[in-house]
Amino acid sequence: MPHIYAAGDCTDQPQFVYVAAAAGSRAAENMTGGDVTLDLRTMPAVVFIDPQIATVGLTEAEAHMKGIETDSRVLTLDNVQRAHVNFDTHGFIKMVVEADTGRLLGVQAVAAEAGELIQAAALAIHHGMTIADLSSQLFPYLTMVEGLKLAAQMFSKDVKQLSCCAA
């Protein structure tokens, strides 16, 4: 109904407080004559358990259902120096890319700080970055988000052969 505006639990949108807040601000703008929508294509999701589970974009299965050929890599956390410093190398970061372009389609992570790194992946997907784009970015050494760069580098390098911070 064009004269009814809603946000939050009474909608069919994902049940996350940040989705409800964004939908609420758009509903308010639309009530006052605006015409804005909420783009959920790069909506990050986090399950706050130990370790955290975080995802954004498409999984391999979702991409295949859309007819997209994919390539993927899984970086185990024993390759991320921050995980060693935290004494917790359990988990992984999986990167799914479009096979012919290298465009990042999705990231899934299971790690103590997965919720902290998934937003960087969301921004990379939103802006159409490729694994080459991610590989060439500067990531602070000794952070968990550096794992995104390492996962991207796995498409062309053996990250176990790289020095700790000269990647």
C-alpha positions as CSV (number, residue, x, y, z in Angstrom):
1,M,0.0,0.0,0.0
2,P,1.6,3.3,-1.1
3,H,0.4,5.1,2.1
4,I,1.7,2.6,4.6
5,Y,5.3,2.7,5.8
6,A,7.0,0.0,7.9
7,A,10.4,-1.0,9.3
8,G,11.7,-3.7,11.7
9,D,10.0,-6.8,12.8
10,C,6.7,-6.2,10.9
11,T,8.4,-6.4,7.6
12,D,9.9,-9.3,5.6
13,Q,13.4,-7.8,5.8
14,P,16.2,-9.5,7.6
15,Q,15.8,-9.3,11.4
16,F,18.8,-7.2,12.3
17,V,18.7,-4.0,14.3
18,Y,20.9,-2.2,11.8
19,V,18.5,-3.2,8.9
20,A,15.5,-2.0,10.9
21,A,17.3,1.3,11.7
22,A,18.2,1.9,8.0
23,A,14.7,0.9,6.9
24,G,13.2,3.2,9.5
25,S,15.1,6.2,8.2
26,R,14.1,5.4,4.6
27,A,10.5,5.0,5.6
28,A,10.6,8.4,7.3
29,E,12.1,10.0,4.2
30,N,9.5,8.4,2.0
31,M,6.7,9.5,4.2
32,T,7.8,13.1,3.6
33,G,7.9,12.8,-0.2
34,G,11.2,11.0,-0.7
35,D,11.7,7.9,-2.9
36,V,14.6,5.9,-1.4
37,T,15.1,2.2,-1.1
38,L,17.2,-0.1,1.1
39,D,19.8,-2.1,-0.8
40,L,20.5,-5.3,1.0
41,R,22.8,-6.9,-1.6
42,T,25.8,-6.3,0.6
43,M,24.2,-6.7,4.0
44,P,26.7,-8.3,6.4
45,A,25.4,-10.7,8.9
46,V,27.1,-11.9,12.1
47,V,26.3,-14.6,14.6
48,F,27.9,-13.7,17.9
49,I,29.0,-17.0,19.2
50,D,32.5,-18.2,19.9
51,P,33.9,-18.2,17.3
52,Q,31.8,-15.6,15.5
53,I,30.3,-16.5,12.1
54,A,30.1,-13.7,9.6
55,T,29.0,-13.5,6.0
56,V,28.3,-11.0,3.2
57,G,27.5,-11.4,-0.4
58,L,27.0,-14.7,-2.2
59,T,28.1,-18.2,-1.2
60,E,29.4,-20.5,-3.9
61,A,26.1,-22.3,-3.9
62,E,24.1,-19.1,-4.2
63,A,26.3,-17.8,-7.1
64,H,25.9,-21.2,-8.9
65,M,22.1,-21.0,-8.5
66,K,22.3,-17.6,-10.3
67,G,24.4,-19.2,-13.1
68,I,27.6,-17.5,-12.0
69,E,30.9,-19.5,-12.4
70,T,33.0,-19.1,-9.3
71,D,36.4,-19.7,-7.9
72,S,37.1,-19.7,-4.2
73,R,39.9,-19.9,-1.7
74,V,39.8,-20.7,2.0
75,L,42.4,-19.1,4.2
76,T,42.9,-20.9,7.5
77,L,43.6,-18.6,10.4
78,D,47.0,-20.1,11.1
79,N,48.1,-17.9,8.1
80,V,47.0,-14.7,9.9
81,Q,49.6,-13.3,12.3
82,R,47.0,-11.5,14.4
83,A,45.4,-14.9,15.1
84,H,48.7,-16.2,16.4
85,V,49.1,-13.1,18.7
86,N,45.6,-13.8,20.0
87,F,46.5,-17.4,20.6
88,D,43.5,-18.5,18.6
89,T,44.2,-19.8,15.1
90,H,40.9,-21.8,14.8
91,G,38.7,-20.7,11.9
92,F,38.9,-19.5,8.4
93,I,38.1,-16.8,5.8
94,K,36.5,-18.0,2.6
95,M,36.5,-15.8,-0.4
96,V,34.2,-16.4,-3.4
97,V,34.9,-14.6,-6.7
98,E,33.5,-14.6,-10.2
99,A,35.7,-16.9,-12.2
100,D,36.2,-14.9,-15.3
101,T,36.6,-11.4,-13.8
102,G,38.0,-12.1,-10.3
103,R,35.2,-9.8,-8.9
104,L,34.6,-10.5,-5.3
105,L,31.1,-12.0,-4.8
106,G,31.1,-13.1,-1.2
107,V,33.1,-13.7,2.0
108,Q,32.3,-16.1,4.8
109,A,34.4,-16.1,8.0
110,V,34.5,-18.1,11.2
111,A,36.9,-16.4,13.6
112,A,37.0,-14.8,17.0
113,E,36.7,-11.4,15.3
114,A,34.8,-12.3,12.1
115,G,32.2,-9.6,12.9
116,E,35.0,-7.0,12.9
117,L,36.4,-7.9,9.4
118,I,33.2,-8.5,7.5
119,Q,32.4,-4.9,7.0
120,A,35.6,-4.4,5.0
121,A,34.5,-7.3,2.8
122,A,31.0,-5.7,2.4
123,L,32.6,-2.5,1.2
124,A,34.8,-4.4,-1.3
125,I,31.8,-6.2,-2.7
126,H,29.7,-3.0,-2.8
127,H,32.3,-1.2,-4.8
128,G,32.9,-4.1,-7.2
129,M,36.5,-4.8,-6.2
130,T,38.4,-7.7,-7.6
131,I,40.9,-10.0,-5.9
132,A,43.6,-8.0,-7.7
133,D,42.2,-4.8,-6.2
134,L,42.2,-6.3,-2.7
135,S,45.6,-7.8,-3.1
136,S,47.1,-4.4,-3.9
137,Q,45.5,-2.5,-0.9
138,L,47.4,-1.6,2.2
139,F,46.1,-3.5,5.2
140,P,47.5,-2.8,8.7
141,Y,49.9,-5.5,9.8
142,L,48.8,-7.5,12.8
143,T,45.1,-7.1,12.3
144,M,42.5,-9.7,11.6
145,V,41.2,-7.8,8.6
146,E,44.6,-8.4,7.0
147,G,43.2,-11.9,6.4
148,L,41.1,-10.5,3.6
149,K,44.2,-9.4,1.7
150,L,45.9,-12.8,2.4
151,A,42.8,-14.6,1.2
152,A,42.8,-12.5,-2.0
153,Q,46.5,-13.2,-2.5
154,M,45.8,-17.0,-2.3
155,F,44.4,-16.8,-5.9
156,S,47.8,-16.1,-7.2
157,K,50.4,-16.8,-4.5
158,D,51.2,-19.3,-1.8
159,V,50.7,-17.2,1.3
160,K,52.7,-19.6,3.4
161,Q,55.8,-18.4,1.4
162,L,55.2,-14.7,2.1
163,S,57.1,-12.9,4.9
164,C,54.9,-11.7,7.8
165,C,54.2,-8.2,6.6
166,A,55.8,-7.8,3.2
167,A,52.9,-9.2,1.3
